[in-house]
Amino acid sequence: MNGSEMGTPCVHRASFRYLALGGAIVAALTCMSLAVAPASAFAKQVRVPVRVVDGLGRQMVDAVVHSSSMRVRTSPQALCFGEGTGGDGGFAPTAVRGPNAMGVLADAAAELGVLRPLRVSDYYSFGHTLCGIGGVEASGLAYWAVWIGGTFVETSADNARVKSGQTVVYQLTEEYPSTSIPGPAPREGRRVVVGAPGAFPVTGTNADDRVLARDGARDLVRCSSGADIAFIDSRDAVAQDCEEVRRG
């Protein structure tokens, strides 16, 4: 992915401290809890593998996420640049329309508690600043680096477009630009598949999956091969390749 696909690179320095723009450099770091705005029924959706790795190299999430979000909720507690730089608590549009790295993370966090709270601010015009994921905060020189399809993202995550099949990786690191993209950890138990609202098919993998599609919208769920469990809404349609179905 080149710079034109991801938006104009943004660099901001303050006292030589990095801040997580989800891949860009910025200034200090802190807080937020996030929710995802409902996607339009006609919004383009992508299906991407997502990994989140903390500063000690521990994998927090390895999931497949269906995403279409183009807005994320900000928080007054997202004080990445100091007092008065948090959001207003409303939904803020992402910098690019269509699937992007911040929307993918937000959709994952909507279903996976380990990623909450997301601490995000939209105080500055260059893009959303990502300060913390699931209680793991950036501080000092550490920031949340982002890779898409193996390419280090040098913009804010909401400026970075994502295509289906591209792996999105977030890792807390002090290295900039980061060249040491973390590999996947050995998987324990079922792989998590996160659905997005709408009739777009929620599709599992060839592993043993735990498919999460209780999003209040009518979905079509396909589990693929493996021994799968699908958690779905009462009005969802589900294929016969889901070995176990739990309607909520």
Protein Blocks (a to p, Z undefined) as FASTA:
>chain_A
ZZklnopaddddeehiacdehhpacfbdcddddddddddfkbccdddddddddfkopafb
dcddddfbfbdcddfklcfnoghiacehiacddfbgcjdfklmmmmmmmmmmklpccddd
fkbmnbccdfbgghiacehjbccdddeehiacfbdfklpccdehiacdddddfbdcdfbd
cdddddehjddddddedjbdcdddfbdcdddfbeopacdddebgajddddddfkbccdfk
lmbacdZZ
